[in-house]
Amino acid sequence: MHIKRFEDAKPYEAPNHRGVVGLRLQGHEEHGPKNQWVAYSQFLPGGGAGPDSTPFEKVYVVLEGEMTVIVNGTETVLRTMDSCTIWPNETREIINRSNHVCKMLVVLPYPTATK
């Protein structure tokens, strides 16, 4: 078992993101998970990411607040405890259109784990 305390989580900057503070909860560390990593993202009002895509899938879980996810011109609002999977090479944009901070978990594979 590998335990990492919240106070030990390190911030990181994700490309093409704005108005967000991201913390690595698990991953990118010695003795951590080998296949994926988990991030905690706090998006300010108006914050978001994209539009862009990645060659791997990712999972978003909204813990608090709401996030608008736009894929192929279709907008979907995720609210507390809603989740979605973004497929490999699927172009997405996410925008916090509310006046509250949106708190999300993001699960991503390591790029070397994708085939």
C-alpha positions as CSV (number, residue, x, y, z in Angstrom):
1,M,0.0,0.0,0.0
2,H,1.1,3.5,-0.8
3,I,-0.3,6.4,1.3
4,K,0.2,10.0,0.4
5,R,-1.2,12.7,2.6
6,F,-3.0,15.7,1.1
7,E,-0.5,18.1,2.7
8,D,2.2,16.3,0.7
9,A,0.5,16.7,-2.6
10,K,2.5,18.9,-5.0
11,P,1.1,21.4,-7.4
12,Y,1.6,21.1,-11.2
13,E,0.8,23.1,-14.2
14,A,-1.2,21.4,-17.0
15,P,-0.8,22.7,-20.6
16,N,-3.6,24.7,-22.1
17,H,-5.4,25.1,-18.7
18,R,-6.4,28.4,-17.2
19,G,-7.8,29.5,-13.8
20,V,-6.9,26.3,-12.2
21,V,-4.8,24.9,-9.3
22,G,-3.8,21.3,-9.8
23,L,-2.4,19.0,-7.2
24,R,-1.0,15.5,-7.8
25,L,-2.6,13.2,-5.2
26,Q,-1.0,10.0,-6.5
27,G,1.6,9.3,-9.1
28,H,4.8,10.6,-10.6
29,E,6.7,9.5,-7.5
30,E,8.8,6.7,-6.3
31,H,6.7,3.8,-4.9
32,G,3.5,5.3,-6.3
33,P,1.1,3.8,-8.8
34,K,2.6,2.4,-12.0
35,N,-0.3,2.7,-14.5
36,Q,-2.1,5.9,-13.7
37,W,-2.0,9.1,-11.7
38,V,-4.7,11.1,-9.9
39,A,-5.0,14.8,-9.8
40,Y,-7.2,17.2,-7.7
41,S,-8.1,20.3,-9.8
42,Q,-9.7,23.4,-8.4
43,F,-11.1,25.5,-11.3
44,L,-12.0,29.2,-10.5
45,P,-15.1,30.7,-12.1
46,G,-14.3,31.1,-15.8
47,G,-11.4,28.6,-15.5
48,G,-11.1,25.7,-17.9
49,A,-9.0,23.7,-20.3
50,G,-8.8,23.2,-24.1
51,P,-10.0,22.8,-26.6
52,D,-7.5,20.0,-27.2
53,S,-7.1,16.3,-27.1
54,T,-4.7,13.6,-25.8
55,P,-3.8,10.2,-27.2
56,F,-5.1,8.6,-24.0
57,E,-8.4,8.5,-22.1
58,K,-9.0,10.4,-18.9
59,V,-11.8,10.4,-16.3
60,Y,-13.2,13.5,-14.6
61,V,-15.2,13.3,-11.4
62,V,-16.8,16.5,-10.1
63,L,-16.5,16.6,-6.3
64,E,-18.1,20.0,-5.8
65,G,-19.6,22.6,-8.1
66,E,-20.2,22.1,-11.8
67,M,-18.2,21.9,-15.0
68,T,-19.4,22.3,-18.6
69,V,-17.8,19.7,-20.9
70,I,-17.9,20.4,-24.6
71,V,-17.3,17.5,-27.1
72,N,-18.2,17.7,-30.8
73,G,-20.2,20.9,-30.2
74,T,-22.4,19.2,-27.5
75,E,-22.3,20.8,-24.1
76,T,-22.9,18.7,-20.9
77,V,-22.9,20.1,-17.4
78,L,-21.4,17.8,-14.8
79,R,-22.5,18.4,-11.2
80,T,-21.4,17.0,-7.8
81,M,-20.5,13.3,-8.1
82,D,-21.1,13.2,-11.9
83,S,-18.3,11.8,-14.0
84,C,-17.3,11.3,-17.6
85,T,-14.6,9.6,-19.6
86,I,-12.9,11.5,-22.4
87,W,-11.8,9.0,-25.1
88,P,-8.4,9.0,-26.7
89,N,-8.0,11.7,-29.4
90,E,-11.5,13.2,-28.5
91,T,-11.3,17.0,-28.6
92,R,-12.8,18.4,-25.5
93,E,-13.1,21.8,-23.8
94,I,-14.1,22.3,-20.2
95,I,-15.3,25.6,-18.7
96,N,-16.5,26.5,-15.2
97,R,-19.4,28.8,-16.0
98,S,-20.6,29.0,-12.4
99,N,-19.6,31.6,-9.8
100,H,-18.3,28.8,-7.5
101,V,-15.0,26.9,-7.5
102,C,-15.3,23.5,-9.2
103,K,-13.4,20.8,-7.5
104,M,-12.6,17.7,-9.6
105,L,-10.6,14.5,-9.5
106,V,-8.9,13.6,-12.7
107,V,-7.5,10.1,-13.4
108,L,-5.0,9.7,-16.3
109,P,-2.7,7.0,-17.4
110,Y,1.0,7.6,-17.7
111,P,1.8,8.4,-21.4
112,T,4.1,5.3,-21.5
113,A,1.1,3.2,-20.4
114,T,-0.9,4.0,-23.5
115,K,-0.7,1.8,-26.6
